[in-house]
Amino acid sequence: MKLCVIYDSKTGNTRQAAEWIAEGMCSADAEGRAFSIEELDEEFVRESKGAVIGCPSYAAMMTPDLRTWLMSAGKLGLAGKLGGAFATEQYTHGGGEGVVRSILGAELVFGMLCYSGGGSCGRPIIHLGPVGVNGNVEPHNRLENYEENFRVFGQRFAAKALELFGSRP
Ligand SMILES: Cc1cc2nc3c(=O)[nH]c(=O)nc-3n(C[C@H](O)[C@H](O)[C@H](O)COP(=O)(O)O)c2cc1C
């Protein structure tokens, strides 16, 4: 089963998080691939049973580029696919969770089936979607601290997609 992770990233943090999610998907028997919004394999996205979408927090909002991309994403046939969201930020309270909420809102508008695992999967508990804080300004933080959350999220997302849609491609 194909699953995609779609991201906007300017300095590499969100790209790294997307790759961890895709690797988590692959470790759960799915074909997970990560694409930036600039280099999207549209055929792979159309064939995917699920899409996880993420970006950095910019002023506690999704990036303008992701918003613009989402406005034209209806053509990708996202309706009915499993949907998830993630974000990165440089402050612990830098708005990443709000970014996740707004991406999930857009996914619901497309008719996607949104999934985070929430508290149903035990630890690590991921409420709405994984958010990672990089080490730009907080000395105690680094994106690698959140690697497990991104990987586990990818695994759980793939397991749910396989449960819902079966293992056929
Ligand atoms: C224009 C701009 C606005 C930003 N606003 C926030 C913010 O509100 N909160 C925050 O924690 N980080 C903010 N950041 C930092 C980024 O969210 C953070 O470094 C992120 O991991 C960058 O992702 P990327 O490396 O994938 O581009 C901002 C960065 C830029 C360039």
The ligand as an SDF file (V2000), in Angstrom:
LIG
                    3D

 31 33  0  0  0  0  0  0  0  0999 V2000
    9.0080   33.5550    8.7110 C   0  0  0  0  0  0  0  0  0  0  0  0
    9.2270   32.5670    9.8420 C   0  0  0  0  0  0  0  0  0  0  0  0
    8.3180   32.5460   10.8920 C   0  0  0  0  0  0  0  0  0  0  0  0
    8.4950   31.6330   11.9420 C   0  0  0  0  0  0  0  0  0  0  0  0
    7.5920   31.6320   12.9740 N   0  0  0  0  0  0  0  0  0  0  0  0
    7.7510   30.7460   13.9870 C   0  0  0  0  0  0  0  0  0  0  0  0
    6.8210   30.6940   15.0520 C   0  0  0  0  0  0  0  0  0  0  0  0
    5.8260   31.4050   15.1020 O   0  0  0  0  0  0  0  0  0  0  0  0
    7.0480   29.8090   16.0610 N   0  0  0  0  0  0  0  0  0  0  0  0
    8.1360   28.9780   16.0690 C   0  0  0  0  0  0  0  0  0  0  0  0
    8.2970   28.2000   17.0070 O   0  0  0  0  0  0  0  0  0  0  0  0
    9.0150   28.9830   15.0490 N   0  0  0  0  0  0  0  0  0  0  0  0
    8.8520   29.8370   14.0190 C   0  0  0  0  0  0  0  0  0  0  0  0
    9.7410   29.8370   12.9770 N   0  0  0  0  0  0  0  0  0  0  0  0
   10.8000   28.8150   12.9580 C   0  0  0  0  0  0  0  0  0  0  0  0
   10.4230   27.6000   12.1250 C   0  0  0  0  0  0  0  0  0  0  0  0
    9.0930   27.1880   12.3600 O   0  0  0  0  0  0  0  0  0  0  0  0
   11.3250   26.3980   12.4890 C   0  0  0  0  0  0  0  0  0  0  0  0
   12.6850   26.7390   12.4510 O   0  0  0  0  0  0  0  0  0  0  0  0
   11.0380   25.2420   11.5630 C   0  0  0  0  0  0  0  0  0  0  0  0
   11.5560   24.0340   12.0980 O   0  0  0  0  0  0  0  0  0  0  0  0
   11.6440   25.4600   10.1740 C   0  0  0  0  0  0  0  0  0  0  0  0
   11.2920   24.3830    9.3440 O   0  0  0  0  0  0  0  0  0  0  0  0
   12.1070   24.0350    8.0310 P   0  0  0  0  0  0  0  0  0  0  0  0
   13.5500   23.8350    8.4630 O   0  0  0  0  0  0  0  0  0  0  0  0
   11.4840   22.7970    7.5330 O   0  0  0  0  0  0  0  0  0  0  0  0
   11.9710   25.1830    7.0920 O   0  0  0  0  0  0  0  0  0  0  0  0
    9.5990   30.7390   11.9310 C   0  0  0  0  0  0  0  0  0  0  0  0
   10.5060   30.7900   10.8580 C   0  0  0  0  0  0  0  0  0  0  0  0
   10.3210   31.6820    9.8210 C   0  0  0  0  0  0  0  0  0  0  0  0
   11.3030   31.6990    8.6720 C   0  0  0  0  0  0  0  0  0  0  0  0
  1  2  1  0
  2  3  1  0
  2 30  2  0
  3  4  2  0
  4  5  1  0
  4 28  1  0
  5  6  2  0
  6  7  1  0
  6 13  1  0
  7  8  2  0
  7  9  1  0
  9 10  1  0
 10 11  2  0
 10 12  1  0
 12 13  2  0
 13 14  1  0
 14 15  1  0
 14 28  1  0
 15 16  1  0
 16 17  1  0
 16 18  1  0
 18 19  1  0
 18 20  1  0
 20 21  1  0
 20 22  1  0
 22 23  1  0
 23 24  1  0
 24 25  2  0
 24 26  1  0
 24 27  1  0
 28 29  2  0
 29 30  1  0
 30 31  1  0
M  END
$$$$
